[in-house]
Each structure stands twice: as C-alpha cells, then as structure tokens.
Amino acid sequence: MPGTVLLLAASPVGKGCLVDAASVLPVLAAVPPAVLAGTDTANVVELADPLEPQAVLTRLRAAAAAPGPLTVFVTGQLQLDRKQRLPHLALARTTPSTVRYTGFPWHWFREELRLRAAGTTTLLLDLHADAETWAWLRGRGLECGPGVAVYGRVAPPVGRRKVAAPTYMKAVATVLRSGGRPGLDQLHQLALARIAGEGEVGDLVLWGGGAGVGAGGGPGVGFAPAAPSHPVSGVPAHSPPVRPERPRPQAPDGLEDDPHARITAAVQAGDHPGADALAARWEQVALLAHGAGSEEVLHWSEVRADLAMFAGDAERSCRTWMAVAAARLAAGQPADAAPVEAAVDRAHHQWGRITDRDRARDLGPALADLRGRVPGRREGALDHVREQLRQLQTQS
C-alpha cells in the first residue's frame, strides 16, 4: 500500500525566528518519496512556512485520513501561548503575544492522529524552543498521541539574534540520500551522531511513543540529554524514560483489547455502520467501568463523532460534538480548555456542512448558545453562527 509523507517546515518571519526551518525542504525533497516513507511508493505533500493554523490542520487531516503508513517530518520552533501555557508550532505570522491565535497548537497533532491504527504513523521532529518553552518541556515532555512513533530532538535557544539551522533533519535527509532506508531507530541514532560530531549537545532527545487505549493512553515521548556518540549499527546506546501506561479497561467477551485498528479498517472499507457499532459497544464498556462523563466515555463519544463525519452524517457528528462539549463543561472543565474548544470547533465545522436547511436551523440556536460559552480561538466565530442562523431563518 502506498505511503503518505507530509513535509512541514514553519518558523516566524522577523526577529522572533529561532531556526531557518524552510532551508531543510530542498534537502528532504531530494530524497525519493519511497525512501522518505519507507514504502514501495508514496505521495508527498510539502507545506513551507504556512501562514494560518487552519491551513496546516487541513493538510494534516487529509494526510491522517489516507490509508497506509504515514510519515510526518516537522521542522520549526515551539512557543507557549500566554493564556493556557500550551506548546504551539510557531507559524510565519506568530509573535509571542499572538501564539494562541497564529500558532498551530501541538495537541492538534494528537487529535488528528488518534484514530490511525497503531504502528502506521511516524513523526520525525527537529524543533527549537525559546528559554520559556525549553523549561516547560523539560518538566513535561511533548505528547504526540497513542500509537505514534516519535523520533527527533528539541534544541535549546541558541542566543539572541541568532538563527539556528535544522541540523538534525538535514542529517536525517543526508542519511536517507546515501542509499538504502535504515530502520527508524538506526536512522535516529545516525542523525544524532552526525550532529553530536559537529558539537551539538544538550538537546532533548525525542524517542518513543506507543499504542494505548482511551483518552491519553499509552506512554509518552522519552527525553534524555544528547551526548556525543559514534554511529551505531543497530542497538541504541541508551533508552529514555517513558511514562507508564494507564490501566486498560477490561474487554468484554468478543471484543479485542484495542479496537482502534479494526475501526479504522472498517472505515477504510466503507463499513461505517460496523465501525460505529463497534465504537458504541466500547462506549458502553467505558460507561459501565468508569461512569458517565469520564474521560474514557468521552473518548469513545469523540470517536463516534469522527465516525459520523467519515460517514458523511454531518448532523449526527455536530450533535455528538456538542454533547461532548456540554459534558466537559458540566464536569467543571473551563471554557478555554483545549478539549472543550476542540469539541465546539468541530461541532461548528460540522454544522456548516449540514445540507438540510431545516435540520441546520434546528441545531443553530443550541450551537450559538454553546459558542457563546466557548468562543474559541477564531475571532468572530459566534458572529458567524448567528449570521448563518439568520440566513437560515430568512430562507425558511
């Protein structure tokens, strides 16, 4: 099956730039697509210095929906927003005061990749951080989602008015251009050895990930300080610490331990009722084991909302996302919490795709009320709902 490769390089324009991210794209583009993906054939999508978070989200979402292995190469810099203190990939228009609105929230990677089958998704990352973000990362790590293999590094600040080069990613491209396609562990080690040989030490090394079930399940990405080393042929010189997996819910008779791969396969085969039925059974399992409003139940509700979207049922998807947002708010989560905003944003998006005007009009007031409580990051979102609702009411 063909692979999919997404090449994403982003950094701010002007004095806020920490790394010349786009300079790596010509080097990566010189690598044959099949070598980049590690498959016989592959489709490559390149995104250079994007301006808008939604543009990145659209490309990532399309790549995540493609069947077969997915490899995402991300080069750029991380910054924290001032309100929630969450990491974002800085884009061309990002400044320290506008990160929340002009940067790409890192948790969107997790959101978009969570339905992919375990073992089919790889992130290769060459990231730089300012001093504030660097301190945040050292204490928390960088979550990329269950079932995602992650390799790369986060480099510390290089000093005022200095722009770093994406040396790790260029080393990856150099290894791949030299012929053959080493395994990811070996590729990662070879790239680290190259940059260490040039004197780059002290990075946070990203190496890990793994499969998990339920919201937030699975080990996170391990971090360890980089050190000079010699090229290796197979076994890594050291293993980073990883977070322990959360307990998995006991599967009932007839259900496998991790249904995500089976659900994904059903969607790709066009069996949308079967996929939703399996997710509904797991939602019930979570309800009995953890209770209404638990993260385990909400995870499966979110899965079913996505499945409705894949099936082309925008109304059901919208209603489900609205219910998820309401449940999170009822549980005491703040209106600007990332999962709450994501649920309302997706409900808003699906509402706009409802083709039956009567059904869209019926849902509009509830969405407007919810949007009033959760305005989200996009300026004018509530005004948009109200304007669209007025048009629907006028057309009735």
N, C-alpha and C positions, 0 to 999 in steps of 0.2 A: 504494500500500500504506500502511495506517495507520502512523503513527509511535508510538513509546513515549517517555514522559518520566518520569524519576524525579527528584523534588524531595527532596533530603536536607539537612536542617539539624540540626546537632548541636553541643552545647557542654556542658561540665561545669556542674553545679549548684554554687553557692557561690563562694568566693573564688578558685578556680582558673580561673574563666571569663574568657576574653580577649575574646570577641565575643558579642554578642546575636544568635546565628545565626538563631533561630526568627523573629525580627522580620521577616525578608525573605519568609517564606512567604505572608502575606496579599498582598503586592505581586506576587509571582510568580503567585499563584492568580488574580489579577485579569486576567492575560494569557490570551487564548483558547488552548486546548490546541494548536490547529493552528499558531498563531504560535510557541508555545514549541518545537514540534517542527520547524517549517519544512516541514510536510507538509499535505495536504488535510484529513486527520483525524488524531486522536491520542488515545491513552489516557494519563492522567496518574496517577501514584502518588505520594503525599506521605508522607514519613517525618519527623516532627518530634520532636526530642530523644529518639531511641531510647535504651533502657537497655542492651540487650545486643548484642554484636557479631554473634551468630548471627541476630538479627532483621534487621539490616542486610544480612547475607550472603544471607539468604533472599529479600529483596526485590530485591537486585542480581542474584542468579542468575536469578530469574524474568524480570526486565527484559532481561537479556542473552540469554535464550532466545527472546525474542519476535522474530518476523520483522519486517523493515522497519527504518527508521532508529531509532536510539536516542540520546536526548539526556539526559545526567545533569547536573543542577545540584547542586553540593556547596558548602555554606556551613558553616564551622566553624573549628576550630583544630587544628594539628598538634603532637604531642608525641612525644618519643623514649622508648622503653622503656629501662629501666636495664640490662637484661641484654645485649641484642643491638644496642642503639643504632639501632633502625629506626623510621621515622616511622609514627605511628598517627593516625587521626582520633579525637580525644577525644569520648567519648560522655557521657551525663548522669552516670554514676557514676564517671567517670575521675578519678583523682588522680595526682600524679607517681609515687607508689610502686606504683600498680596499672595503669599504662598497658598493660602486656603482656597483662593478663587482661581489662580492661574497655574498652580502646580497639579501634578497627577497624583492623587492620594495612593500611597503604596498599598493600602488594603484593597484597592480595586483589582490588583493582580490576583489576590486570594479569591475575591468574589467571582471573577470571571473564569478562573481555572478550576473551581471547586467541583464541577460536575464531570471533569475529564477523568477517564479511567486511570487508576494508579499505574505508574510506570511508563506513561506515554508522554509526560511533559517534563521538559528540562529548561531551567533558567541559567544562563551564563551572564554574570554581572560584573561590571567594572565601574564601581561607584566611588565618588569622593564626597566628603562631608565637611561642613564648617565645624568650628570648635563646639558649638552648642549641640549640633546633631551627633557629632562624634561621641560626646559624653553620654548622650541619651542611648545610643546604640550599644555602647559598652555595657550598659546596665540591663538592656532589654533584648538585644538581638533584633533580627529582622525576619518577621513572619511572612512566609510566602504561600502557605496553604498545604493541606494534606495531599499526599500523592505526587508532590512536585519535587524533583531532584534539583538541587541548587549548588552551583559552583561559582566561585569568584572571590572578590575582595572588596572591602571598603577602605579607602585610603584616607589618612588624616589630612588636615589642612596643610597646604604647602607654604603658607606665608602670605602676607599682604601683597596684593597686586601681582601675584604670580599665578599663571595658568598652567596647570599640570597637563601631562599627556596621558592618554588612556593606555598605559604600557601593558597592563595585564591582558586586555582584549587584543592589542596588537600582537602580543606574544602568542595568544591562542590562534590568531589568524596565521601567524608565521609557521607555527607547528602544523596547522592543517594544510598549508600550501606546500609543505615539504614532502608531501606524498603520504598516502595512507590516511586512515582515520583511527587514531588510538582510542581506547575506551575513555570515558569521561574522567574517571579517577586519574588515569595516567596523563590525559591532556591537561587537567588542572595542575597536577604536580609539575609537569614540564613547563607550563607557563609561569608558575610561581618560582621555579628555579631560575628561569631566564631573568625575571625582574629582580630577584634577590641578587643575582650575579652582577646586576648593574647598580647595586647599593640600595635598592628599595626594600626596607624592612620596617616592621612595626605596624603593618596593615592588620585589619580584622579580616580573617580568612573565613569565607562562607563555604561551608562544605557539609551538606546534609539534606534534610527534608525527609519525607517518608509518607506512607499512607496512613490514614486514620479515618475513623467514622465519627459522624456527629460534628456539630459546630466546634471548631477549634481543635479537633482531634489530631493526633499524630505528633511526632517530635518536631521541634523547631529546627532552625538552622544553627549549626555549631559555629562557635567563634574561637579562634586561637591566634595569638600574635605570630605574624610571619617571621621567618628567620632564614638566613642564607642556607641553601641546601644544594645538593648535587642532583642532576637529573636521575630519575628513578625509572625502573622498567616495569614496575607492577605494584608492589605493596606500598601504601602510603607510609611515610616516616612516622606520623603520629595521627591519632584520631582525636577530633574535637569533642568537647562535651555536648550532649544533646539533652533536651528536656524529655522526661519520661512521658510515655503515652498515657492519656486519660483512660480510665476503665471503659471498656466497650460494653454496650448493652447486650444482654444475653439474647441470642437469636432464637425465635420460636421454631418449633418443628417445621421443616420445609423451607426455611429461609436461611440463606447463606450469611456468613459473618459480615461481609462487606458487599452490599448490593449495588454500589455505585457503578461498577463496571457493567453489570447486567442491565441497569437502567440506561446507561449510555449506549450500549449495543442495541437496545430496543428502540431508542430514539433514532439512531442512525439507520435502522431497518425500517423505519416508518411506523412502528407499532406503538403509537402514542398512548392508546388506552392501556396497553400492557405495562408500559413504563409508569404511568400514573397509578395503576392499581398496585404495583409493587411498592412505590413510594408511599401510597396510602396505608399499606399494611405496616410499613416501618414507622409511619407517623403514629399509628395506633399502638405499636410496641413501645414507642417512646412515651406516649401519653400514660400508659399503664405503669411504666417503670419510673417515670420522673415527674409526672403531673403536668397539668395544663400550664402554659406559659414558660415552661422550662426551655433552656437553650436547645436541648435535644429535639423537643417537639417543634420549636420554631425553625430549626434547621430543615426538618422534613417539610414543613409548610413552605419554606422558601424554595426547596427543590421542586415541589408541586407547582409553585408559581412559575418557575422557569420552564417546567414541562408543558404547562398550558401555553406559554409563549411559543415554544418549539412546535406545538400542535396547531398554532395559528388561532388559538382562542384568547384573544386579547382581553375580552371582558372578564373571563374567569381568572386570568393572570392578574388583572388590575384589582379585582375583588380580593384575591388572596394576598397580594402585597399590601393592600390597605389593612387587611385583618392582621397581618404580621406587624405592621407599624403600630396599630392600635394596641396589640398585645404587649409590645415592648414598652410603649408609653404607660400602659396600665401597670406594668411591673416596676415602674419608677425610673426607667431609663430616660435621660434628658433628651430634649428635642434635638439637640445638636450632636447626639451620639452618632457615630458613623453607621451602625446597623440601622438606626431609625431613619436617618437621612437617606440611606441607600434604598430602604423599602419604599419610602414615599416617592423618591425619584423614579423608581421603577414602576410604581403604580401610575404616576403621572405620564410616563412614557407609554405604557400600555393603553391608558385611557385615550391617548391621542391616536391609537391605531384601531380603535373600535369603529367598524364601518356602519353599524346600525345606529342611526342618529337617536332613536328613541332610547335605546339602551345607554348610549353615551350620556344623553341628557339626564337620565335617571340616576346615573352614578356621579354626575358632576357636582351636585351640592355637597355630598359626603366628602369628595376629594378636595373641594375648595375649603371645607372646614378643617380637614386634616392638613392641607397645605398651609392654612393659617397658623396652625400649631407648629408645623415643621417647615419653615420657609426654605431650608436647604441652602446650598452654596450658589445656585444660579440666580442672579439678580432678576427680579421680575417674574419669578415662577408663579406666585399667587395671582398676579395680574393676568398672566397668560391663561390660567384656568378660568378665571372669571370672564375674560373676554371670549374665550371659546364657548363657555356655557351660555353667555348672552347670545352668541350667534346661533347656537343650537335651539335656544328658546324662541328666537325670532323666526327660525325656519320651520318651527312646528306648526 
